[in-house]
Amino acid sequence: MIRFHRRFHPPKVISFDLDDTLYDNVPIIKRTEERTHSLITERVPETREWDIEHWRQRRLDLMRRDDALADNMTALRRATLLQGFRELEIDDAETVTDEIMDAFLAFRSDFSVSEQVHDLLDQLASRYSLVAVSNGNADVKRVGIGHYFKLALQPTHDFRGKPNTDMFEYVKQAMNCAPEAILHVGDSPQSDVFGAHRAGMQSVWLTSGLGRSHQLRVLPTVTIDDLQELSALLL
């Protein structure tokens, strides 16, 4: 069901979150981490006593100590691997880390979205300029949806992750568009809804993702329970 919470302005640009908005990311990450962990133990046998939870805890510890890493999941994973390999005094730790990260990123984007999502993006792209703004590290080209987007952004050394407004501000400049003419769609009350409104944009909160209503800091412009409801809203 579509619910309006703020005055809705017909947009010119639709900005999409990726993970848990266009696809269910939980099983994708689980499979990616399992494949990556197998590769790590094969490539670096000295780590065989370190299970997936051990590496996850290392990431959390690094995240708490370094705000910059907390805003960049790819850099965080790389730093975690490098720290572990150096701790074990692995030769060529940086080279091994790069090899593992290249494999992780390939595993990470080894999936496809549903035909319904393809159809929706195709229809929207015929009427609006679409962009992707994600805190994750899925590669839209590898996933097979890159051709729908004029622009795809992820955290880098230049862009902090949402709800920081760095990527949203870049979208406004790149698309030469007033913020209220941009509608951001995402599942996170914090990263997507709060982040978009900090940048002056409109937002659609998708409730079928990981976010919950008690996490909302501001009301979205619109709430939907299913991604396909965008058709009724925008087409």
DRENBA-549831 format. One record per residue (C-alpha): residue number from 0; residue in one letter; x, y, z. Coordinates in nm, 3 decimals. Example, Ala and Ser with C-alpha at 12.3 -4.5 7.8 and 13.67 -1.06 7.14 Angstrom:
2
+-----+------+---------+---------+---------+
! pos ! code !       u !       v !       w !
+-----+------+---------+---------+---------+
!   0 !    a !   1.230 !  -0.450 !   0.780 !
!   1 !    s !   1.367 !  -0.106 !   0.714 !
+-----+------+---------+---------+---------+
***
This chain:
235
+-----+------+---------+---------+---------+
! pos ! code !       u !       v !       w !
+-----+------+---------+---------+---------+
!   0 !    m !   0.000 !   0.000 !   0.000 !
!   1 !    i !   0.126 !   0.348 !  -0.091 !
!   2 !    r !   0.122 !   0.602 !   0.195 !
!   3 !    f !   0.204 !   0.971 !   0.150 !
!   4 !    h !   0.362 !   1.155 !   0.446 !
!   5 !    r !   0.483 !   1.472 !   0.275 !
!   6 !    r !   0.381 !   1.668 !  -0.032 !
!   7 !    f !   0.491 !   1.467 !  -0.334 !
!   8 !    h !   0.652 !   1.648 !  -0.629 !
!   9 !    p !   0.679 !   1.462 !  -0.962 !
!  10 !    p !   1.052 !   1.383 !  -0.991 !
!  11 !    k !   1.291 !   1.406 !  -1.283 !
!  12 !    v !   1.553 !   1.173 !  -1.138 !
!  13 !    i !   1.497 !   0.845 !  -0.951 !
!  14 !    s !   1.781 !   0.738 !  -0.724 !
!  15 !    f !   1.793 !   0.374 !  -0.612 !
!  16 !    d !   1.958 !   0.203 !  -0.323 !
!  17 !    l !   2.067 !  -0.148 !  -0.431 !
!  18 !    d !   2.106 !  -0.397 !  -0.145 !
!  19 !    d !   1.773 !  -0.514 !   0.000 !
!  20 !    t !   1.590 !  -0.270 !  -0.228 !
!  21 !    l !   1.630 !  -0.418 !  -0.576 !
!  22 !    y !   1.713 !  -0.769 !  -0.444 !
!  23 !    d !   1.742 !  -0.967 !  -0.122 !
!  24 !    n !   2.102 !  -0.910 !  -0.022 !
!  25 !    v !   2.118 !  -1.134 !   0.287 !
!  26 !    p !   2.165 !  -1.469 !   0.105 !
!  27 !    i !   2.400 !  -1.303 !  -0.146 !
!  28 !    i !   2.633 !  -1.179 !   0.128 !
!  29 !    k !   2.615 !  -1.511 !   0.312 !
!  30 !    r !   2.715 !  -1.702 !  -0.003 !
!  31 !    t !   2.985 !  -1.446 !  -0.086 !
!  32 !    e !   3.142 !  -1.468 !   0.259 !
!  33 !    e !   3.138 !  -1.847 !   0.251 !
!  34 !    r !   3.311 !  -1.855 !  -0.090 !
!  35 !    t !   3.561 !  -1.591 !   0.017 !
!  36 !    h !   3.640 !  -1.770 !   0.343 !
!  37 !    s !   3.710 !  -2.092 !   0.155 !
!  38 !    l !   3.948 !  -1.902 !  -0.071 !
!  39 !    i !   4.122 !  -1.736 !   0.225 !
!  40 !    t !   4.189 !  -2.067 !   0.400 !
!  41 !    e !   4.312 !  -2.220 !   0.075 !
!  42 !    r !   4.536 !  -1.924 !  -0.014 !
!  43 !    v !   4.653 !  -1.859 !   0.344 !
!  44 !    p !   4.642 !  -2.188 !   0.540 !
!  45 !    e !   4.768 !  -2.008 !   0.850 !
!  46 !    t !   4.417 !  -1.861 !   0.888 !
!  47 !    r !   4.235 !  -2.196 !   0.895 !
!  48 !    e !   4.149 !  -2.155 !   1.266 !
!  49 !    w !   3.977 !  -1.822 !   1.192 !
!  50 !    d !   3.615 !  -1.880 !   1.096 !
!  51 !    i !   3.378 !  -1.634 !   0.928 !
!  52 !    e !   3.265 !  -1.498 !   1.266 !
!  53 !    h !   3.626 !  -1.427 !   1.361 !
!  54 !    w !   3.672 !  -1.213 !   1.049 !
!  55 !    r !   3.336 !  -1.042 !   1.114 !
!  56 !    q !   3.444 !  -0.948 !   1.465 !
!  57 !    r !   3.769 !  -0.809 !   1.331 !
!  58 !    r !   3.571 !  -0.589 !   1.092 !
!  59 !    l !   3.350 !  -0.462 !   1.373 !
!  60 !    d !   3.652 !  -0.380 !   1.588 !
!  61 !    l !   3.816 !  -0.186 !   1.303 !
!  62 !    m !   3.488 !  -0.008 !   1.225 !
!  63 !    r !   3.459 !   0.113 !   1.585 !
!  64 !    r !   3.813 !   0.251 !   1.579 !
!  65 !    d !   3.808 !   0.419 !   1.237 !
!  66 !    d !   3.516 !   0.634 !   1.124 !
!  67 !    a !   3.647 !   0.649 !   0.767 !
!  68 !    l !   3.639 !   0.270 !   0.738 !
!  69 !    a !   3.288 !   0.263 !   0.885 !
!  70 !    d !   3.175 !   0.466 !   0.582 !
!  71 !    n !   3.339 !   0.240 !   0.322 !
!  72 !    m !   3.262 !  -0.132 !   0.338 !
!  73 !    t !   3.509 !  -0.223 !   0.064 !
!  74 !    a !   3.795 !  -0.040 !   0.235 !
!  75 !    l !   3.690 !  -0.195 !   0.567 !
!  76 !    r !   3.704 !  -0.549 !   0.432 !
!  77 !    r !   4.041 !  -0.485 !   0.269 !
!  78 !    a !   4.186 !  -0.332 !   0.587 !
!  79 !    t !   4.056 !  -0.627 !   0.792 !
!  80 !    l !   4.223 !  -0.882 !   0.565 !
!  81 !    l !   4.549 !  -0.689 !   0.557 !
!  82 !    q !   4.556 !  -0.653 !   0.934 !
!  83 !    g !   4.501 !  -1.028 !   0.979 !
!  84 !    f !   4.762 !  -1.130 !   0.724 !
!  85 !    r !   5.021 !  -0.893 !   0.871 !
!  86 !    e !   4.947 !  -1.022 !   1.218 !
!  87 !    l !   5.032 !  -1.370 !   1.092 !
!  88 !    e !   5.342 !  -1.230 !   0.915 !
!  89 !    i !   5.226 !  -1.353 !   0.576 !
!  90 !    d !   5.472 !  -1.276 !   0.294 !
!  91 !    d !   5.339 !  -1.026 !   0.038 !
!  92 !    a !   5.038 !  -0.952 !   0.260 !
!  93 !    e !   4.925 !  -0.663 !   0.040 !
!  94 !    t !   4.937 !  -0.869 !  -0.280 !
!  95 !    v !   4.745 !  -1.154 !  -0.117 !
!  96 !    t !   4.490 !  -0.906 !   0.018 !
!  97 !    d !   4.436 !  -0.761 !  -0.330 !
!  98 !    e !   4.387 !  -1.110 !  -0.475 !
!  99 !    i !   4.129 !  -1.199 !  -0.210 !
! 100 !    m !   3.945 !  -0.868 !  -0.251 !
! 101 !    d !   3.929 !  -0.907 !  -0.629 !
! 102 !    a !   3.772 !  -1.249 !  -0.578 !
! 103 !    f !   3.534 !  -1.117 !  -0.311 !
! 104 !    l !   3.407 !  -0.842 !  -0.542 !
! 105 !    a !   3.352 !  -1.094 !  -0.822 !
! 106 !    f !   3.163 !  -1.329 !  -0.588 !
! 107 !    r !   2.970 !  -1.029 !  -0.451 !
! 108 !    s !   2.821 !  -0.948 !  -0.791 !
! 109 !    d !   2.761 !  -1.305 !  -0.902 !
! 110 !    f !   2.382 !  -1.291 !  -0.900 !
! 111 !    s !   2.094 !  -1.158 !  -1.107 !
! 112 !    v !   1.782 !  -0.961 !  -1.024 !
! 113 !    s !   1.431 !  -1.076 !  -1.103 !
! 114 !    e !   1.258 !  -1.019 !  -1.435 !
! 115 !    q !   1.004 !  -0.801 !  -1.253 !
! 116 !    v !   1.283 !  -0.570 !  -1.138 !
! 117 !    h !   1.428 !  -0.560 !  -1.489 !
! 118 !    d !   1.086 !  -0.470 !  -1.629 !
! 119 !    l !   1.033 !  -0.198 !  -1.367 !
! 120 !    l !   1.374 !  -0.040 !  -1.424 !
! 121 !    d !   1.328 !  -0.055 !  -1.800 !
! 122 !    q !   0.994 !   0.124 !  -1.781 !
! 123 !    l !   1.121 !   0.385 !  -1.536 !
! 124 !    a !   1.435 !   0.448 !  -1.743 !
! 125 !    s !   1.215 !   0.536 !  -2.041 !
! 126 !    r !   1.060 !   0.823 !  -1.845 !
! 127 !    y !   1.316 !   0.930 !  -1.585 !
! 128 !    s !   1.691 !   0.953 !  -1.539 !
! 129 !    l !   1.791 !   0.669 !  -1.304 !
! 130 !    v !   2.093 !   0.663 !  -1.075 !
! 131 !    a !   2.217 !   0.410 !  -0.818 !
! 132 !    v !   2.345 !   0.525 !  -0.477 !
! 133 !    s !   2.457 !   0.236 !  -0.260 !
! 134 !    n !   2.666 !   0.186 !   0.053 !
! 135 !    g !   2.747 !  -0.165 !  -0.069 !
! 136 !    n !   2.990 !  -0.293 !  -0.330 !
! 137 !    a !   2.779 !  -0.479 !  -0.586 !
! 138 !    d !   2.882 !  -0.393 !  -0.942 !
! 139 !    v !   2.569 !  -0.296 !  -1.137 !
! 140 !    k !   2.737 !  -0.386 !  -1.468 !
! 141 !    r !   2.829 !  -0.737 !  -1.351 !
! 142 !    v !   2.481 !  -0.784 !  -1.209 !
! 143 !    g !   2.334 !  -0.689 !  -1.547 !
! 144 !    i !   2.148 !  -0.370 !  -1.452 !
! 145 !    g !   2.413 !  -0.108 !  -1.524 !
! 146 !    h !   2.255 !   0.000 !  -1.852 !
! 147 !    y !   1.950 !   0.137 !  -1.671 !
! 148 !    f !   2.152 !   0.391 !  -1.472 !
! 149 !    k !   2.306 !   0.719 !  -1.583 !
! 150 !    l !   2.529 !   0.706 !  -1.277 !
! 151 !    a !   2.620 !   0.449 !  -1.009 !
! 152 !    l !   2.789 !   0.562 !  -0.688 !
! 153 !    q !   2.942 !   0.376 !  -0.394 !
! 154 !    p !   3.159 !   0.495 !  -0.104 !
! 155 !    t !   3.519 !   0.572 !  -0.201 !
! 156 !    h !   3.797 !   0.791 !  -0.067 !
! 157 !    d !   3.600 !   1.080 !  -0.217 !
! 158 !    f !   3.250 !   0.983 !  -0.103 !
! 159 !    r !   3.141 !   0.888 !   0.248 !
! 160 !    g !   2.856 !   0.641 !   0.279 !
! 161 !    k !   2.495 !   0.734 !   0.341 !
! 162 !    p !   2.344 !   0.900 !   0.547 !
! 163 !    n !   2.631 !   1.140 !   0.480 !
! 164 !    t !   2.521 !   1.349 !   0.186 !
! 165 !    d !   2.840 !   1.323 !  -0.026 !
! 166 !    m !   2.695 !   1.089 !  -0.289 !
! 167 !    f !   2.358 !   1.263 !  -0.291 !
! 168 !    e !   2.529 !   1.601 !  -0.344 !
! 169 !    y !   2.725 !   1.456 !  -0.635 !
! 170 !    v !   2.402 !   1.329 !  -0.792 !
! 171 !    k !   2.252 !   1.678 !  -0.775 !
! 172 !    q !   2.556 !   1.826 !  -0.947 !
! 173 !    a !   2.600 !   1.551 !  -1.205 !
! 174 !    m !   2.233 !   1.548 !  -1.302 !
! 175 !    n !   2.207 !   1.929 !  -1.286 !
! 176 !    c !   1.887 !   1.891 !  -1.091 !
! 177 !    a !   1.719 !   2.064 !  -0.799 !
! 178 !    p !   1.713 !   1.835 !  -0.493 !
! 179 !    e !   1.334 !   1.825 !  -0.471 !
! 180 !    a !   1.324 !   1.687 !  -0.826 !
! 181 !    i !   1.518 !   1.378 !  -0.712 !
! 182 !    l !   1.335 !   1.086 !  -0.553 !
! 183 !    h !   1.551 !   0.836 !  -0.364 !
! 184 !    v !   1.417 !   0.483 !  -0.312 !
! 185 !    g !   1.561 !   0.261 !  -0.040 !
! 186 !    d !   1.494 !   0.024 !   0.249 !
! 187 !    s !   1.703 !   0.191 !   0.522 !
! 188 !    p !   1.534 !   0.451 !   0.747 !
! 189 !    q !   1.878 !   0.587 !   0.834 !
! 190 !    s !   2.091 !   0.562 !   0.520 !
! 191 !    d !   1.817 !   0.617 !   0.263 !
! 192 !    v !   1.532 !   0.816 !   0.417 !
! 193 !    f !   1.733 !   1.033 !   0.658 !
! 194 !    g !   2.024 !   1.065 !   0.414 !
! 195 !    a !   1.803 !   1.176 !   0.126 !
! 196 !    h !   1.616 !   1.431 !   0.333 !
! 197 !    r !   1.941 !   1.574 !   0.469 !
! 198 !    a !   2.028 !   1.644 !   0.104 !
! 199 !    g !   1.689 !   1.807 !   0.040 !
! 200 !    m !   1.561 !   1.519 !  -0.172 !
! 201 !    q !   1.234 !   1.331 !  -0.164 !
! 202 !    s !   1.237 !   0.971 !  -0.045 !
! 203 !    v !   1.046 !   0.647 !  -0.083 !
! 204 !    w !   1.086 !   0.408 !   0.207 !
! 205 !    l !   1.052 !   0.041 !   0.105 !
! 206 !    t !   0.935 !  -0.154 !   0.409 !
! 207 !    s !   1.011 !  -0.501 !   0.268 !
! 208 !    g !   1.386 !  -0.457 !   0.325 !
! 209 !    l !   1.580 !  -0.461 !   0.651 !
! 210 !    g !   1.460 !  -0.131 !   0.797 !
! 211 !    r !   1.194 !  -0.102 !   1.067 !
! 212 !    s !   0.961 !   0.186 !   1.149 !
! 213 !    h !   1.112 !   0.254 !   1.493 !
! 214 !    q !   1.440 !   0.338 !   1.314 !
! 215 !    l !   1.287 !   0.632 !   1.126 !
! 216 !    r !   1.438 !   0.966 !   1.228 !
! 217 !    v !   1.230 !   1.162 !   0.976 !
! 218 !    l !   0.922 !   1.070 !   0.780 !
! 219 !    p !   0.978 !   0.967 !   0.419 !
! 220 !    t !   0.789 !   1.139 !   0.143 !
! 221 !    v !   0.619 !   0.810 !   0.055 !
! 222 !    t !   0.612 !   0.461 !   0.205 !
! 223 !    i !   0.561 !   0.146 !  -0.003 !
! 224 !    d !   0.556 !  -0.219 !   0.097 !
! 225 !    d !   0.654 !  -0.365 !  -0.239 !
! 226 !    l !   0.896 !  -0.232 !  -0.501 !
! 227 !    q !   0.641 !  -0.288 !  -0.777 !
! 228 !    e !   0.419 !  -0.022 !  -0.620 !
! 229 !    l !   0.653 !   0.229 !  -0.781 !
! 230 !    s !   0.462 !   0.157 !  -1.103 !
! 231 !    a !   0.143 !   0.304 !  -0.958 !
! 232 !    l !   0.335 !   0.597 !  -0.813 !
! 233 !    l !   0.553 !   0.688 !  -1.110 !
! 234 !    l !   0.425 !   0.531 !  -1.432 !
+-----+------+---------+---------+---------+
***
